[in-house]
């Protein structure tokens, strides 16, 4: 365990430092006459890097400024503080990946009342005054994950779920879809555990995986509804020399997850179109700032299923969607 963590933590830290360095460092009021849009993820995580890349690329096309403001840890109080600081600076638009639906209702209302356009990307806050949600239709994506896992399990056996926080609306929707798919497509599969890995902490996910293996010796599969689960499970299985004996599937195309797919430790993952989330967030915020109605309250960015067959080519498919896209008038 210690050996595996020694390998993973420097990689994770490097990714965090990279993301934290994105965007404009100025924290004072924005220059007059300049439109400033800010992306607020749940917390610092490499998953959000392509989200912000799409955000920046769209901003360059439309001639606006962007920033990236993330809480250091997965705590809703910190995300609220980040948003409050942006309200005080009178930014023009905010795209939020909501850490908790109900807890963000007051601060999103405060931002809206201040004239700031607010949307959600990646994770919705359906109870709030956010104008719309841009991202994966999470229950449908979870259902797809359940169908895939049922196929790999041949419709029977014990399965467990790793989830990065039980309060996140998007993750709960994924679990709901996954559970429903198993009941409808493979009723002989028994879901024996659903473990909270506390907001994406790799060390917690690895510890919970070890506990699952001890508590359920007949476990056949692990499915992760958040990004850290599949690489954590993969690392533990490698360490215990159980690679390939227990099936692993999950969400998000993290580097270690893709490595697991290549070496057979991970069977598949559901890749969200994160670049598209960021790109469409800018376009939608600009429409709202121009007084245009937001017709769609949920904008589905879609997913891709990554297996060994397309692990080295799927990014080409993702990038094609925005190559040569003209700017809106």
VMD Tcl script that draws the C-alpha trace (Angstrom):
set ca {
  {0.00 0.00 0.00}
  {2.73 2.47 1.00}
  {4.73 1.62 -2.10}
  {1.73 2.24 -4.37}
  {0.93 5.56 -2.70}
  {4.53 6.64 -3.09}
  {4.11 6.21 -6.85}
  {0.66 7.81 -7.14}
  {0.96 10.85 -4.89}
  {3.75 12.69 -6.78}
  {1.77 12.23 -10.01}
  {-1.41 13.55 -8.41}
  {0.44 16.49 -6.85}
  {1.98 17.42 -10.18}
  {-1.44 17.41 -11.81}
  {-2.85 19.60 -9.06}
  {-0.06 22.13 -9.41}
  {-0.57 22.22 -13.16}
  {-4.28 22.97 -12.86}
  {-3.81 25.49 -10.10}
  {-1.53 27.42 -12.40}
  {-4.19 27.85 -15.10}
  {-5.83 31.18 -15.76}
  {-5.37 34.76 -14.72}
  {-3.70 35.13 -11.32}
  {-5.16 38.56 -10.61}
  {-7.62 38.38 -7.71}
  {-8.72 42.02 -7.56}
  {-11.63 43.61 -9.38}
  {-11.65 43.03 -13.11}
  {-10.66 45.87 -15.46}
  {-13.57 48.03 -16.60}
  {-15.09 47.02 -19.91}
  {-13.58 43.55 -19.82}
  {-15.80 40.49 -19.73}
  {-14.56 37.94 -17.22}
  {-15.88 34.37 -17.00}
  {-14.75 32.06 -14.21}
  {-14.77 28.28 -13.97}
  {-15.28 26.88 -10.46}
  {-14.75 23.10 -10.25}
  {-15.57 21.00 -7.21}
  {-11.92 21.00 -6.13}
  {-8.45 20.69 -7.60}
  {-8.32 17.56 -9.75}
  {-6.73 16.65 -13.10}
  {-10.17 15.66 -14.41}
  {-11.00 19.37 -14.82}
  {-7.96 20.22 -16.95}
  {-9.68 19.50 -20.32}
  {-12.82 21.28 -19.04}
  {-10.81 24.44 -18.56}
  {-8.94 23.96 -21.83}
  {-12.28 24.05 -23.67}
  {-13.31 27.05 -21.57}
  {-10.10 28.91 -22.50}
  {-10.23 28.00 -26.18}
  {-13.80 29.27 -26.51}
  {-12.88 32.45 -24.63}
  {-10.04 33.15 -27.04}
  {-12.42 32.72 -29.97}
  {-14.97 35.15 -28.50}
  {-12.50 37.66 -27.05}
  {-13.24 37.34 -23.33}
  {-11.07 36.67 -20.29}
  {-11.20 33.57 -18.12}
  {-10.05 32.40 -14.73}
  {-10.01 29.09 -12.90}
  {-10.82 29.18 -9.17}
  {-10.86 25.93 -7.23}
  {-11.09 25.01 -3.57}
  {-8.06 23.04 -2.43}
  {-10.17 20.24 -0.96}
  {-13.61 18.78 -1.55}
  {-15.57 20.83 0.99}
  {-18.71 22.73 0.09}
  {-17.87 25.55 2.52}
  {-14.70 26.22 0.54}
  {-16.57 26.20 -2.76}
  {-19.04 28.69 -1.31}
  {-16.15 30.94 -0.23}
  {-14.72 30.84 -3.75}
  {-18.06 31.89 -5.25}
  {-18.53 34.65 -2.65}
  {-15.14 36.08 -3.56}
  {-16.18 36.17 -7.24}
  {-19.41 37.96 -6.35}
  {-17.39 40.58 -4.49}
  {-15.25 41.08 -7.59}
  {-18.32 41.56 -9.84}
  {-17.31 38.97 -12.43}
  {-19.66 38.57 -15.41}
  {-20.27 34.84 -15.46}
  {-19.56 31.72 -13.42}
  {-19.60 28.07 -14.46}
  {-19.81 25.81 -11.40}
  {-19.34 22.08 -10.97}
  {-21.64 21.77 -7.97}
  {-20.22 19.94 -4.98}
  {-23.58 19.86 -3.20}
  {-26.97 20.83 -4.61}
  {-28.79 22.21 -1.56}
  {-25.77 23.83 0.07}
  {-25.12 26.00 -2.99}
  {-28.66 27.35 -3.32}
  {-28.08 30.54 -1.23}
  {-24.75 31.55 -2.79}
  {-25.98 30.94 -6.37}
  {-29.02 33.09 -5.58}
  {-26.68 35.76 -4.22}
  {-24.65 35.71 -7.42}
  {-27.77 35.83 -9.60}
  {-29.21 38.72 -7.58}
  {-25.92 40.55 -8.16}
  {-26.43 40.29 -11.92}
  {-23.89 37.53 -12.48}
  {-24.87 34.81 -14.95}
  {-24.46 31.37 -13.39}
  {-24.57 27.96 -15.03}
  {-23.53 24.50 -13.88}
  {-21.22 22.19 -15.78}
  {-20.18 18.61 -14.97}
  {-22.32 18.43 -11.80}
  {-25.75 20.10 -11.56}
  {-27.43 22.07 -8.80}
  {-31.06 21.53 -9.83}
  {-32.50 23.21 -6.74}
  {-30.63 26.46 -7.43}
  {-31.16 29.43 -9.74}
  {-28.41 28.31 -12.10}
  {-29.59 28.95 -15.66}
  {-28.81 25.47 -16.94}
  {-26.66 22.39 -16.64}
  {-24.08 21.46 -19.27}
  {-22.60 18.00 -19.07}
  {-23.27 14.32 -18.90}
  {-26.78 13.06 -18.38}
  {-25.57 11.19 -15.37}
  {-28.32 8.66 -14.77}
  {-28.20 7.59 -18.42}
  {-24.40 7.36 -18.27}
  {-24.61 5.29 -15.08}
  {-27.10 3.01 -16.81}
  {-24.62 2.53 -19.65}
  {-21.98 1.64 -17.07}
  {-24.33 -0.92 -15.55}
  {-25.04 -2.48 -18.93}
  {-21.32 -2.73 -19.66}
  {-20.53 -4.25 -16.28}
  {-23.38 -6.77 -16.60}
  {-21.92 -7.83 -19.95}
  {-18.43 -8.31 -18.54}
  {-19.82 -10.20 -15.52}
  {-21.89 -12.49 -17.76}
  {-24.97 -11.43 -15.82}
  {-24.09 -12.86 -12.40}
  {-21.89 -12.45 -9.33}
  {-21.18 -9.86 -6.64}
  {-20.41 -6.23 -7.46}
  {-19.49 -3.17 -5.39}
  {-19.50 0.58 -6.06}
  {-16.97 3.26 -5.10}
  {-18.39 6.79 -4.94}
  {-16.52 10.05 -4.30}
  {-19.02 11.67 -1.96}
  {-22.60 10.68 -1.20}
  {-23.90 14.27 -1.35}
  {-22.99 15.01 -4.98}
  {-26.09 15.03 -7.20}
  {-24.24 13.87 -10.30}
  {-22.69 10.87 -8.56}
  {-25.99 9.86 -6.98}
  {-27.61 9.96 -10.42}
  {-24.86 7.74 -11.83}
  {-25.33 5.24 -9.03}
  {-29.08 5.28 -9.59}
  {-28.62 4.51 -13.28}
  {-26.02 1.82 -12.59}
  {-28.23 0.12 -10.00}
  {-31.27 0.25 -12.28}
  {-29.34 -1.31 -15.18}
  {-28.26 -4.24 -13.01}
  {-31.83 -4.82 -11.82}
  {-33.24 -4.66 -15.34}
  {-30.49 -6.33 -17.35}
  {-28.86 -8.71 -14.88}
  {-31.00 -9.45 -11.81}
  {-28.61 -12.24 -10.78}
  {-25.91 -9.68 -10.02}
  {-25.87 -8.77 -6.34}
  {-24.75 -5.26 -5.36}
  {-23.03 -5.95 -2.03}
  {-21.56 -2.54 -1.14}
  {-21.52 1.16 -1.96}
  {-18.49 2.85 -0.40}
  {-17.99 6.60 0.08}
  {-14.41 7.55 -0.82}
  {-14.83 11.07 0.51}
  {-14.70 13.43 -2.41}
  {-12.13 11.86 -4.65}
  {-9.36 10.98 -2.18}
  {-7.10 8.36 -3.72}
  {-5.84 7.06 -0.39}
  {-9.39 6.57 0.90}
  {-10.43 4.85 -2.33}
  {-7.51 2.46 -2.06}
  {-8.25 1.70 1.59}
  {-11.93 1.10 0.80}
  {-10.95 -1.23 -2.04}
  {-8.76 -3.25 0.32}
  {-11.65 -3.44 2.79}
  {-14.03 -4.60 0.06}
  {-11.68 -7.39 -0.97}
  {-11.42 -8.58 2.63}
  {-15.14 -8.31 3.41}
  {-16.34 -9.89 0.16}
  {-14.03 -12.75 -0.89}
  {-16.38 -13.65 -3.76}
  {-16.42 -10.13 -5.19}
  {-16.42 -10.26 -8.97}
  {-16.47 -6.59 -9.98}
  {-15.89 -3.03 -8.78}
  {-17.51 -0.06 -10.49}
  {-16.53 3.55 -9.73}
  {-18.99 6.38 -10.33}
  {-16.23 8.98 -9.79}
  {-12.79 9.46 -11.30}
  {-10.52 8.19 -8.53}
  {-12.20 4.81 -8.07}
  {-10.96 2.86 -11.07}
  {-7.27 3.83 -10.74}
  {-7.41 3.18 -6.99}
  {-8.95 -0.26 -7.47}
  {-6.47 -1.00 -10.26}
  {-3.52 -0.09 -8.03}
  {-4.73 -2.31 -5.18}
  {-5.41 -5.26 -7.48}
  {-1.93 -4.97 -8.96}
  {-0.40 -4.82 -5.49}
  {-2.34 -7.91 -4.37}
  {-1.60 -9.72 -7.65}
  {-5.31 -9.97 -8.45}
  {-5.24 -8.10 -11.75}
  {-7.79 -9.56 -14.14}
  {-9.39 -11.72 -11.44}
  {-11.76 -8.92 -10.40}
  {-13.40 -6.77 -13.06}
  {-13.04 -2.97 -12.84}
  {-15.04 -0.29 -14.62}
  {-15.55 3.38 -13.92}
  {-15.91 6.96 -14.98}
  {-13.42 9.33 -16.57}
  {-10.34 8.93 -18.70}
  {-7.67 9.56 -16.09}
  {-4.12 8.60 -17.04}
  {-3.92 5.71 -14.58}
  {-7.36 4.46 -15.64}
  {-6.24 4.37 -19.28}
  {-3.05 2.59 -18.25}
  {-5.22 0.02 -16.47}
  {-7.29 -0.50 -19.61}
  {-4.12 -1.06 -21.63}
  {-2.71 -3.62 -19.19}
  {-6.04 -5.35 -18.53}
  {-6.51 -4.29 -14.90}
  {-9.46 -2.07 -15.90}
  {-11.98 -3.40 -18.39}
  {-13.65 -0.13 -19.44}
  {-14.43 3.44 -18.47}
  {-17.10 5.97 -19.35}
  {-15.35 9.05 -20.73}
  {-17.21 12.32 -20.39}
  {-16.75 14.98 -23.03}
  {-15.05 17.39 -20.67}
  {-13.56 19.70 -23.31}
  {-17.04 20.16 -24.75}
  {-18.43 21.03 -21.31}
  {-15.97 23.91 -20.98}
  {-16.43 25.15 -24.52}
  {-20.23 25.19 -24.36}
  {-20.10 26.84 -20.92}
  {-18.51 29.95 -22.43}
  {-20.96 30.06 -25.34}
  {-23.94 29.67 -23.01}
  {-22.74 32.32 -20.55}
  {-22.18 34.77 -23.40}
  {-25.69 34.10 -24.73}
  {-27.12 34.79 -21.27}
  {-25.07 37.98 -20.93}
  {-26.44 39.11 -24.31}
  {-30.01 38.61 -23.09}
  {-30.68 35.54 -25.19}
  {-33.00 32.96 -23.59}
  {-31.42 29.65 -22.57}
  {-33.85 27.27 -24.22}
  {-32.34 24.05 -22.91}
  {-32.10 23.61 -19.14}
  {-30.03 20.48 -19.63}
  {-27.44 20.31 -22.41}
  {-26.19 16.77 -22.90}
  {-22.52 16.65 -23.88}
  {-22.52 12.87 -24.27}
  {-20.06 10.13 -23.34}
  {-17.72 7.65 -24.96}
  {-17.08 4.10 -23.79}
  {-13.36 3.36 -23.70}
  {-12.11 -0.21 -23.91}
  {-8.88 -1.81 -25.06}
  {-10.15 -1.50 -28.64}
  {-10.23 2.32 -28.74}
  {-8.09 3.45 -25.80}
  {-5.45 4.90 -28.15}
  {-7.83 6.54 -30.64}
  {-10.83 7.91 -28.69}
  {-9.32 11.38 -28.18}
  {-9.29 11.95 -31.94}
  {-13.06 11.46 -31.94}
  {-13.48 13.95 -29.09}
  {-11.37 16.67 -30.73}
  {-13.06 16.44 -34.13}
  {-16.27 17.95 -32.79}
  {-14.82 21.44 -32.40}
  {-12.24 21.53 -35.16}
  {-12.99 24.44 -37.43}
  {-16.07 25.55 -35.46}
  {-16.88 29.15 -36.47}
  {-17.51 31.80 -33.82}
  {-21.07 32.74 -33.09}
  {-22.18 36.07 -34.59}
}
mol new
graphics top color blue
foreach p $ca { graphics top sphere $p radius 0.5 }
foreach p [lrange $ca 0 end-1] q [lrange $ca 1 end] { graphics top cylinder $p $q radius 0.2 }
display resetview
